[in-house]
């Protein structure tokens, strides 16, 4: 049996959220949200929407502050009673997703130079697409053997003699990328 819950709405003062209703709403910043009303917490003024996930059997739970809802575009009661049972959460899978996301964030943050110009970052971003690169202070280190120093031109590439061929390859790629970037 569906339960009706009154919510303080964004403009009109009172909307009715019925658990189990399929809703489509627009937030005040223009984002359209659709899903099933899972719950409404009067104390925190939070609406819980259960959205379809990216593939079958997966759901996303979204918490929305009712005061951030600009308008309710539609609300339909379910044909059959809403199942109030919480969906299964695979904690191990959540842990692995979190770990993967943290690793990805660390990798992406390592690709951002500290105290470098936008031009230097653009050169790094272009180089890293074709060769492994890391920042070492303000120098770009390519393939662990070639250093590209400010102002990041082919003339500012250095390596030991053992890696001369790699240095020449980096110079060629750097020249091409600088031309492509209009530098």
C-alpha positions as CSV (number, residue, x, y, z in Angstrom):
1,X,0.0,0.0,0.0
2,X,1.4,3.4,-1.0
3,X,1.9,6.1,1.6
4,X,1.2,9.7,0.9
5,X,3.7,12.2,2.4
6,X,3.4,16.0,2.3
7,X,6.5,17.9,1.5
8,X,7.4,21.5,1.7
9,X,7.9,22.3,-1.9
10,X,10.2,24.8,-3.5
11,X,7.6,27.5,-4.4
12,X,4.0,26.5,-3.7
13,X,4.5,25.4,-0.1
14,X,3.1,21.8,-0.4
15,X,3.6,19.0,-2.8
16,X,2.4,15.5,-2.1
17,X,5.0,12.7,-2.5
18,X,3.5,9.3,-2.6
19,X,5.9,6.4,-2.0
20,X,5.9,4.2,-5.2
21,X,4.9,7.0,-7.6
22,X,6.9,7.3,-10.8
23,X,7.9,11.0,-11.0
24,X,9.7,13.3,-13.4
25,X,10.9,16.5,-11.8
26,X,13.1,19.4,-12.7
27,X,15.6,20.8,-10.2
28,X,16.1,24.6,-9.9
29,X,19.4,24.3,-11.8
30,X,17.5,22.7,-14.7
31,X,18.4,19.0,-14.3
32,X,15.6,16.6,-15.1
33,X,15.3,13.6,-12.7
34,X,13.0,10.6,-13.2
35,X,12.4,7.6,-11.0
36,X,10.3,6.1,-8.3
37,X,9.6,7.9,-5.0
38,X,11.3,5.6,-2.5
39,X,10.9,7.8,0.6
40,X,10.5,11.3,1.9
41,X,12.1,12.4,5.2
42,X,10.1,15.3,6.6
43,X,12.8,16.3,9.2
44,X,15.6,16.8,6.6
45,X,13.2,17.7,3.7
46,X,14.9,15.0,1.6
47,X,13.2,13.1,-1.2
48,X,14.7,9.7,-2.0
49,X,14.3,8.7,-5.7
50,X,15.1,5.2,-7.0
51,X,16.4,5.6,-10.5
52,X,17.0,2.9,-13.1
53,X,20.7,2.0,-13.3
54,X,22.9,1.7,-16.3
55,X,21.9,-2.0,-16.8
56,X,19.2,-4.4,-15.7
57,X,19.0,-5.2,-12.0
58,X,20.9,-2.1,-11.0
59,X,19.4,1.0,-9.3
60,X,20.7,4.3,-8.3
61,X,19.3,6.0,-5.1
62,X,19.3,9.8,-5.3
63,X,18.7,12.1,-2.4
64,X,17.2,15.4,-3.4
65,X,16.5,18.4,-1.1
66,X,12.9,19.1,-1.7
67,X,13.6,22.8,-1.7
68,X,15.9,22.4,-4.7
69,X,13.0,21.1,-6.9
70,X,11.8,23.6,-9.4
71,X,8.8,21.7,-10.6
72,X,7.2,18.3,-10.7
73,X,6.6,17.5,-14.4
74,X,4.6,14.3,-13.8
75,X,3.7,11.9,-11.0
76,X,1.9,8.6,-11.7
77,X,0.7,6.1,-9.1
78,X,1.9,2.5,-9.6
79,X,-0.4,-0.1,-10.9
80,X,0.6,-2.5,-8.2
81,X,1.7,-1.8,-4.6
82,X,5.3,-0.6,-4.2
83,X,7.8,-3.0,-2.8
84,X,9.3,-1.2,0.2
85,X,12.2,-3.7,0.6
86,X,15.6,-2.2,0.2
87,X,17.6,-3.4,-2.8
88,X,20.6,-5.6,-2.1
89,X,23.9,-3.8,-1.8
90,X,27.0,-5.8,-2.6
91,X,29.5,-4.3,-0.2
92,X,32.5,-6.0,-1.8
93,X,31.5,-4.6,-5.2
94,X,31.0,-1.1,-3.7
95,X,34.5,-1.3,-2.1
96,X,36.1,-2.3,-5.4
97,X,34.3,0.5,-7.2
98,X,35.5,3.0,-4.6
99,X,39.0,1.6,-4.8
100,X,39.0,1.9,-8.6
101,X,37.6,5.4,-8.4
102,X,40.3,6.5,-5.9
103,X,43.0,5.0,-8.1
104,X,41.6,6.8,-11.1
105,X,41.4,10.1,-9.2
106,X,45.0,9.7,-8.0
107,X,46.2,9.0,-11.5
108,X,44.3,12.0,-12.9
109,X,45.7,14.3,-10.2
110,X,49.2,13.1,-10.9
111,X,48.7,14.4,-14.5
112,X,48.2,18.0,-13.3
113,X,51.3,20.0,-13.0
114,X,51.8,22.2,-9.9
115,X,52.6,25.9,-10.6
116,X,52.7,25.4,-14.4
117,X,51.1,27.5,-17.0
118,X,48.0,26.4,-19.0
119,X,50.3,26.1,-22.0
120,X,52.6,23.7,-20.2
121,X,49.6,21.7,-19.0
122,X,48.2,21.5,-22.6
123,X,51.6,20.3,-23.8
124,X,51.7,17.6,-21.1
125,X,48.2,16.5,-21.9
126,X,49.1,16.2,-25.6
127,X,52.3,14.3,-24.9
128,X,50.7,11.9,-22.4
129,X,48.3,10.7,-25.1
130,X,51.2,9.2,-27.1
131,X,53.9,8.5,-24.5
132,X,54.0,7.8,-20.7
133,X,54.7,11.1,-19.0
134,X,54.9,12.4,-15.4
135,X,55.5,15.8,-13.8
136,X,58.7,16.2,-11.8
137,X,58.4,19.6,-10.3
138,X,57.9,21.8,-13.4
139,X,59.7,19.4,-15.8
140,X,57.8,16.9,-18.0
141,X,59.6,13.5,-17.8
142,X,58.8,11.3,-20.8
143,X,59.5,7.6,-20.8
144,X,61.5,8.0,-17.6
145,X,64.4,9.2,-19.6
146,X,63.7,12.5,-21.4
147,X,63.2,15.8,-19.5
148,X,61.3,18.6,-21.1
149,X,62.1,21.9,-19.2
150,X,60.4,25.3,-19.4
151,X,59.5,26.8,-21.9
152,X,58.7,23.2,-23.2
153,X,60.2,23.5,-26.7
154,X,62.1,20.9,-28.5
155,X,65.3,22.8,-27.7
156,X,64.6,22.2,-24.0
157,X,64.6,18.4,-24.2
158,X,67.5,16.7,-22.4
159,X,68.5,13.1,-21.8
160,X,71.7,11.1,-21.4
161,X,73.4,9.9,-24.6
162,X,72.0,6.4,-24.0
163,X,68.5,7.7,-24.7
164,X,69.4,10.0,-27.7
165,X,66.9,8.2,-30.0
166,X,64.1,8.6,-27.5
167,X,65.0,12.3,-27.0
168,X,64.8,12.8,-30.8
169,X,61.4,11.1,-30.9
170,X,60.1,13.2,-28.0
171,X,61.4,16.4,-29.8
172,X,59.5,15.4,-33.0
173,X,56.3,14.7,-31.1
174,X,56.7,17.9,-29.1
175,X,57.2,19.9,-32.3
176,X,54.1,18.4,-33.8
177,X,52.0,18.9,-30.7
178,X,53.1,22.6,-30.3
179,X,52.1,23.2,-33.9
180,X,48.8,21.5,-33.4
181,X,48.2,23.6,-30.2
182,X,49.2,26.8,-32.1
183,X,52.2,27.5,-29.8
